[in-house]
Amino acid sequence: MSAINDDIVYRKLQRYLDSLPVDYPETESGVEIKILKHFFTPQEAE
């Protein structure tokens, strides 16, 4: 996967997590994506 495709996958995961009762909101800085990348591989994020 390319870095751009990876970011799309992580953004989808972030939006899914944000829809849960304990949200995971998007931030201006994008730090939430960096955190997700730390915990999940692109394959796991899909």
N, C-alpha and C positions, 0 to 999 in steps of 0.2 A: 504494500500500500504506500501511497505517497503521503507526504506530510499534510497536504490539503485534505485528502480523503480521510486521514486519521482524525483531523480536527472536526470534520463533519460527523464522523462516528461518535466522537466524544461529546459533541454538542447535542446530538440526539439522546445520548445517555443522560446528559445533564438535564435536558428538558423532561425526560421520563422521570428522573429522580425528583425534579421540581413538582411534578404532578402528584407525588405521594403526600400523605399527611404531614410528614416532616420534610418541608421543601428543601430544594437545593438550587437557589436562585442564581440567575446569570448576573455577573458583575461587569462593570466597565473595564476593569483591568484584565479580565479573563482568567483570574487565578483559579477559578473552579475547574477549568480545563486542565491546568497544570496538576492540580490535586488528583483528578481522575486519571491522568496519564501515569501518575506515580503508583496508583493502586491497580490499574487494569491495563492489560495489553489491548491493542486495537481489536483483536479477535474476541476477547472477553467483553469489550465494550459493545460489540455488535449484539 
